[in-house]
Amino acid sequence: MLASKRHGDILKLLEMDGSMAVSDLAERLGVSLETIRRDIKPLAESGAVLRMHGAVALPSARGEAPFEKRMREMSAAKKKIAERVARTVTDGESLMLDTGTTTSFLARELLGHRRLTVITNSSDIARVLASVNGNRVYMAGGEIRPDSGAVFGLSAIEFITRFFVDHAIISAGAVDVSGILDYALDEAEFARTVLSRGRRKIVVTDSSKFSRAGLIHVCDFGDVSEIVTEAAPPEEIATAVRHADAELTIAD
């Protein structure tokens, strides 16, 4: 493989993963460590990549916000989930979306829809769907967090209780046999309120969230209409979902 072609392949891999160990790059490209280090050197000297201890990254990755990093994680799975949910939404319907990487993927999949009414606490979702295709977008007010661009707290919760929508959709921080969980109290409270405002109550979660140890209980499976994921959960979770009469959808 020509060095110039490997340079392009290195940049493509980093665009997908943000950063990679030098040894992983060598393995992915089928070359020795010595060869990959020689390839990295001119890229680093030109500023195209950043060299770190045993790893290499794109310049944007080092200063990347936590939310942007999470958008890279399980991105193919999140896109599958988003595509599946988007197909169940009809032009002219209303949605409430909490902040989350999977719901942000969903917002992008909804760009082909028209005349949607969207209520959210996510500046990313609001920015994606506002002012296109006749949509109406309402964003909860309050202090915007710098890490996620989202708004939480009493004012945000009071705002969304003014609406009742066709589809209330939340993302999950963790899922175990007890139900849907999260790691922050204010995020869990907001998500719980979102679910209460929908005719159809949907949780979108990639399979990496199954059996994680969440801190805050958001809701039971019985409080949810449907859970959409890209791979089957462990049997004990699937059984708990069935016993709660919630629908489990695998977006494959």
SETIKE-834755 format. One line per 10 residues: for each residue x, y, z of C-alpha. Coordinates in steps of 0.05 Angstrom, whole numbers, plus 5000, padded with zeros to 4 digits. Example, Ala and Ser with C-alpha at 12.3 -4.5 7.8 and 13.67 -1.06 7.14 Angstrom:
<recs>
5246/4910/5156; 5273/4979/5143 .
</recs>
This chain:
<recs>
5000/5000/5000; 5028/5068/4981; 5044/5115/5039; 5001/5170/5009; 4941/5123/5007; 4954/5102/5079; 4954/5176/5099; 4883/5181/5072; 4862/5116/5105; 4891/5140/5172 .
4850/5204/5168; 4787/5165/5150; 4795/5119/5210; 4806/5179/5256; 4744/5214/5228; 4703/5154/5250; 4736/5142/5318; 4764/5210/5337; 4828/5179/5365; 4863/5112/5360 .
4922/5076/5390; 4981/5072/5342; 4981/4997/5349; 4908/4993/5330; 4921/5036/5268; 4978/4990/5247; 4933/4929/5256; 4874/4959/5218; 4919/4978/5160; 4960/4914/5161 .
5028/4947/5169; 5083/4946/5222; 5088/4996/5279; 5150/5025/5248; 5113/5037/5183; 5053/5069/5216; 5098/5115/5257; 5133/5138/5194; 5065/5152/5162; 5041/5191/5223 .
5103/5235/5227; 5089/5279/5165; 5015/5283/5183; 5033/5308/5252; 5084/5357/5225; 5032/5387/5178; 4981/5392/5234; 4932/5342/5203; 4936/5298/5265; 4958/5304/5338 .
5007/5254/5368; 4995/5233/5440; 5024/5179/5485; 5017/5117/5443; 4958/5146/5404; 4939/5194/5350; 4878/5239/5342; 4848/5291/5297; 4860/5362/5322; 4786/5372/5334 .
4781/5310/5377; 4824/5336/5435; 4779/5396/5446; 4716/5359/5432; 4658/5367/5480; 4633/5304/5517; 4568/5305/5477; 4606/5305/5411; 4648/5247/5434; 4585/5208/5453 .
4557/5222/5383; 4614/5180/5356; 4601/5121/5402; 4557/5066/5374; 4539/5114/5317; 4518/5059/5268; 4471/5029/5320; 4441/5097/5337; 4429/5112/5264; 4392/5046/5255 .
4349/5061/5315; 4335/5132/5290; 4317/5107/5220; 4268/5057/5249; 4232/5108/5294; 4231/5161/5239; 4192/5113/5194; 4136/5111/5246; 4127/5186/5247; 4078/5218/5199 .
4081/5288/5170; 4044/5338/5213; 4052/5300/5278; 4079/5326/5344; 4140/5300/5381; 4175/5314/5447; 4248/5294/5449; 4296/5298/5508; 4370/5311/5498; 4413/5251/5480 .
4457/5226/5424; 4405/5176/5398; 4350/5229/5398; 4399/5276/5362; 4408/5221/5309; 4332/5217/5305; 4326/5291/5293; 4371/5284/5232; 4329/5226/5206; 4267/5269/5212 .
4294/5321/5163; 4253/5288/5108; 4188/5300/5145; 4144/5361/5139; 4102/5405/5185; 4126/5372/5249; 4115/5404/5317; 4176/5390/5361; 4186/5405/5435; 4255/5393/5463 .
4306/5415/5515; 4364/5402/5466; 4394/5461/5428; 4423/5410/5378; 4355/5381/5362; 4323/5449/5359; 4377/5474/5311; 4371/5414/5265; 4295/5416/5257; 4278/5490/5263 .
4262/5531/5201; 4258/5471/5154; 4198/5439/5119; 4147/5481/5155; 4166/5453/5224; 4148/5488/5289; 4201/5478/5343; 4193/5498/5416; 4254/5495/5462; 4249/5494/5537 .
4280/5554/5571; 4334/5559/5623; 4409/5557/5629; 4442/5519/5572; 4494/5469/5593; 4560/5478/5557; 4574/5403/5552; 4509/5381/5519; 4474/5445/5498; 4413/5423/5537 .
4368/5456/5588; 4343/5423/5652; 4310/5445/5717; 4242/5468/5741; 4231/5520/5686; 4244/5468/5632; 4197/5418/5663; 4142/5469/5673; 4148/5490/5600; 4140/5421/5571 .
4079/5405/5614; 4040/5455/5571; 4043/5405/5513; 4014/5337/5498; 4044/5303/5437; 4036/5243/5390; 4106/5216/5405; 4144/5227/5470; 4215/5200/5460; 4271/5195/5510 .
4341/5165/5508; 4367/5120/5564; 4431/5123/5604; 4422/5051/5626; 4372/4994/5622; 4366/4935/5670; 4310/4890/5694; 4282/4946/5738; 4270/4992/5679; 4300/5055/5650 .
4355/5090/5688; 4400/5151/5683; 4459/5181/5719; 4436/5252/5737; 4375/5270/5777; 4353/5329/5735; 4360/5290/5670; 4319/5233/5698; 4265/5280/5723; 4261/5314/5655 .
4258/5247/5617; 4203/5222/5664; 4162/5284/5650; 4172/5277/5575; 4143/5207/5576; 4081/5232/5614; 4066/5281/5557; 4059/5231/5500; 4005/5186/5471; 4060/5141/5448 .
4118/5135/5498; 4184/5111/5467; 4252/5097/5495; 4310/5094/5445; 4373/5060/5469; 4432/5025/5437; 4451/4956/5463; 4512/4982/5501; 4464/5009/5554; 4436/4940/5573 .
4454/4917/5643; 4493/4981/5659; 4489/5004/5730; 4448/5068/5727; 4442/5113/5788; 4372/5144/5781; 4308/5106/5764; 4271/5141/5708; 4211/5094/5698; 4187/5023/5697 .
4177/4985/5633; 4103/4990/5645; 4107/5065/5636; 4133/5056/5565; 4096/5039/5501; 4158/5016/5463; 4233/5006/5470; 4273/5012/5405; 4343/4984/5401; 4389/4954/5349 .
4404/4886/5382; 4366/4840/5428; 4376/4854/5503; 4394/4799/5553; 4337/4750/5562; 4321/4775/5633; 4310/4845/5607; 4269/4821/5547; 4226/4780/5594; 4215/4840/5640 .
4194/4882/5580; 4144/4830/5557; 4114/4822/5626; 4103/4897/5628; 4065/4894/5562; 4114/4941/5529; 4136/4930/5457; 4208/4913/5443; 4230/4933/5372; 4297/4911/5343 .
4320/4958/5288; 4361/4911/5246 .
</recs>
